[in-house]
């Protein structure tokens, strides 16, 4: 059997950027389309024809450029090996997309032996794209400054919870996970709380505009592209209980300096029991 080809991360990033371009062409055209088709998946979350079309075009591109790699996608599942696996969320923020809210993005990641080493987050309705590779830094472009060089991202240097800005995504998620009391307690320690939501919280953190972001009830495709961008901007990305990687059902991202203090605050004892969860869309 012929061994799989060896690619550099720069080569892989070039592929991911091309795939993001193709995805943006589809999603931008379908955003706020009057004939958008919305159905309900077995897990009761909505899916649009745009979600499916974007994932199909990404899978087709990978079949051409990386035929020996595996794929894990939200809409069409897992295929191929897992030692080099592309992890795709065609539209992160489907609920926003179908309501016409511009906070949504295509997430593309490459994980090698389970570790995300590349992430691209493309948000055409916001006119922004973020990306990172392990050891290559985290970067952003903004359509409001066409032709400008990419901006290198750096997390904040806030060092005390009392000065920190926290994005928690959804009160319901924290309540259903049995961690609402800890979230409320943490909110009393920080300077400011907001629920920016979905991928945007983590990109704001990577840009240094907020200091803590976290949420529950996540799948690997919700997180895999975010982790390299947060980490390469100088931050830390784990689950809410401190486990590395996108495989543990929750996310906690910080500027790194605040990570241990935030973990400690969120592990305080509680008598609340988890309730039934509604998956993120």
Protein Blocks (a to p, Z undefined) as FASTA:
>chain_A
ZZdddddfklmmmmmmmmmmmmmmmmmmmgopaklccdddfkopacdfklmmmmmmmmmm
mmmmmmmbccddfklopedjfkbccdddfbghklmmmnopabdcddddddeehiafbdcd
ddfknopacdddehkapadddfklghiacddddddfbfbfklpccdehiamlmmmnopmm
mmmmmmmmmmbdcdebpjllmmmmmnopambdcdehiafklmmmmmmmmmmnopacddfk
opacjknopacddehlmmmmmmmmmmgccfbdcddddddZZ
